[in-house]
Amino acid sequence: MKHLFATLLPFVLAAAGLPAHADPDGIPIAAAVDAGCERTVVLPGATYLTGQLTADERLPHPLTLLWSKQSGPGDVTFSNPAAAATEARFSTTGEYILRLTATRGNAQASATVAVTAVAQPPATHLDPLWTPPYQITSPFWHKRTKNLIVNWIPHCVRKLCDPQNREGSIGDFVQAGQILAGKPAAAHEGNEFCDWFLYNVAESMCLAQMIDPQGDPQIIAAQAAMRQTLDDWIPKILSAQEPDGYLLTRATIKHLPHWRDVRAHEGYQAGYFMEFAMAHHLMSGGRDRRLLDAAIRMADCWVRNLGPAPKQAWHDGHQGIEIALVQLARHLEGGPEANKSKDYLALARFLLDSRGNGDEYDQTHLPVTRQYTAVGHAVRAVYGYAGMADIAMETGDAAYRSAVQSLWGNLINRKYYITGSIGSGDTNEGFGRDYALSNNAYAESCSGCGEIFFQHRLQMTWHDARYADLLEQTLYNAVLGSVDLEANNFTYTNPLDSSEPRYPWHNCPCCVGNISRTLLRLPTWIYTRSPDALYVNLYIGSRLTIDKLGGTPVEVTQTTDYPWHGKVTLTLNPATPATFALKLRVPQRHTSSLYTHTPEVPGLTSLTVNGQPVTPLIDHGYALVSREWHAGDRVELDLPLPVQRVKASDMIAATSGRVALRRGPLVYNIESVDQDVEAVLAPDAPLTTHWQPNMLDGVMVIKGTFQDGKPLLAIPNYARLNRGGRSLVWIKDR
Ligand SMILES: [Zn+2]
């Protein structure tokens, strides 16, 4: 960027980015210093400072720049303190303010930037729990997942078996297979991105097989139909893979070159194929390798073709393959192809490192390690950030870690909806400036899925419950609310004030299979682990066996009706007595500085082990219980679930004079079918909860009284807009 310098005045800017307006000579002055956005640096990493000056070029006098520490606990070293763009390193952790000062003679202008320096995360990251066969016993989740299996996925399959479906169908795979077999083929029918919808739906079918139907005839029938569909689809999909491993039906049928057009979403689609293949491999108990082998052939093809010279430099217009390659690398660990993992990780990093010469829309405006603010298309962004978090986790690279934590801080503290949604839509399907959080949000369902993927990786990196708090918030509100209760319709956007009914399909059906594959991966969101610790991130009634914990298989049963009630019982059945730590998340709601909850939630109400009260150590948001566990050991805890009033930061214009209601992870809405949604709720009006078994599949409602004396009835956000009318989160309170 070209910087224009001019007369600078004895005017010290109070905050970054404010222009200095003074005009002693009658000459327009546009001198401004911008020290950049606030950020986090993970030590021993550096932060990349890019000071910017804009001014009137009619006054081209000599000018000097100087970076300095204004405040902070340690020393700050600048690689070149006199350059606008430089690196700063910090001797110790803490909050720093850095100042950039431009000087000409006695005239100065300056601006500051806040930097939080933090220590590295634990040396080893936690491991994900790949979704194993499991039971869902929680009434809340049983209904939601059953409707996805019985209604939603079969609906998506019907669409994808319809040759008239313009957004793609299995027919395109058949035609690509015809071409590869040297036979006549029909034209490509789907749109240019069509393959991935089918992969997401197919992955959802695999994940749906992991759920024990517990004798439910509708689930049993739906699962059987899905197995038939997979038996039909898999050979057709495999027939469309080119001999070198490349797979994209449109490219094969239309004889398009590979890796030439970054808008073709080749990586995004390839990544979803790999994720489908891994889910299928898991579903088969590791016995059916057809798709996994195809995914390996595909990844090998990408590795052979893309990379540092003499290979081709490339990045995708839509991130997604990066997280899939890292997942594939992890999936192969300990197996015969484990030696491929390093190539897949290197390619994932190369694809991220190849970004940097484009624009904000697809996060190519800067090298990823110098991106500190969430910008551009929200789904692309959060998939990219999840990939960066993966690379940071696998390599420990401090520049990656610093960028990831900076992006996370900006996202959560400046651009985050109370529903856990992201993407205000101020830019094209993307983020606006800080605090631009209109209630007429875009908040695509896929960006909610990506938010979950991102927080999950950060929880594994930092062993910190705050990321699971956010994951829960997005899961219960943003993603669960994207389908209706019967799971017949979905929504692409999730505004916090809406009258739009959900619909069965969309001309860009990216969300349709993404919603179900995200919601049906519950065990992965509930637990993470290390060899000797089990992290309980979500409280969902369920039963599953963890293959190895403290050296032995452990059956873990959660019995709870959370989020309706706070009582949770965990029963542990290790195959042989085993010593490991149980880390129970203590839910907190204050991770995002945008929102203040009243009353605060006071941690756990109680915790017992085999009936004996325990006062646990709380470490990074987890209550720690470490002991030798024996079959039948029981841990009981009680989570407080008061109704909370939520106020948003004064910086957010859209929520001024409004309050939101929340109970546990559930954000509430008021709906026009129940009341006048423009009514005012007095700040001190009492609020009570009531179980309504016959309303909205059974919900805990919040009741109160508006200022005009009329009753208030609030329902959970996920159940919104199932009865028509208008639904909104933020209620007038003055
Ligand atoms: Zn989508």
Residues whose N, C-alpha, C, O or C-beta is under 5 A from the ligand:
A	BS01	ZN	E444 C446 C510 C511
